[in-house]
Amino acid sequence: MPASYAQMRADLPVNKAAATGPKNLLTDAAQSIGVRQCQPAITRLSALAINGTRSHDLLVDWDHAHPDRGPFFSLTGIEYAGASAAVSITAVPQEGGACSVSAERISIAPYSCKSIADTELKGYSVTSLLPTFTAYVSASEPGGSVSLVDSPPGCLIIRRYVQYNWTEQTKMATPAR
């Protein structure tokens, strides 16, 4: 799995019993409301987000008058064995059949943000946005970022991935691991 996708779930334990995973509710929801152009991107991102989970549920918003021409917004709650997270996926149709996509995975780890950065984000460029909010990016992961927010006794982790003009032919960026 490319690193930017692995980022979406890197800080939660994997439930081996759920290796086959639950049914992808987000894919089903997008199909049922008539999203076609961005369906492959939604399916790809949501499948990565729920990989290894026990269960998930979601909220979706879309342009009811033009479901295949307007933006599609979702918030998915995911449950692992002993942990949970939220994943936000947005897909916006572009001209020529492309889609711009954004996915954010939000979780809390029971570790200090410094220990997470020291362990998982070596070699990333660092930008301190606030004394308690730091963003990390890597040239090897275009479109990806990791933001750590000090939230004692743990760390709020926001893993973000953005790609413009995605098509099935171009696929999503596949940065180095």
Secondary structure, DSSP 8 states (H G I E B T S, - for coil): --HHHHGGGTTS---GGGTT----HHHHHHHHHT--TTHHHHHHHHHHHHTT-SEEEEEEEE-TT-TTTS-EEEEEEEEETTEEEEEEEEEEE-GGG-EEEEEEEEEEESS-HHHHHHHH-TT-EEEEEETTEEEEE-TTSTTEEEEEEEETTEEEEEEEEEEEEE-TTT-S-----
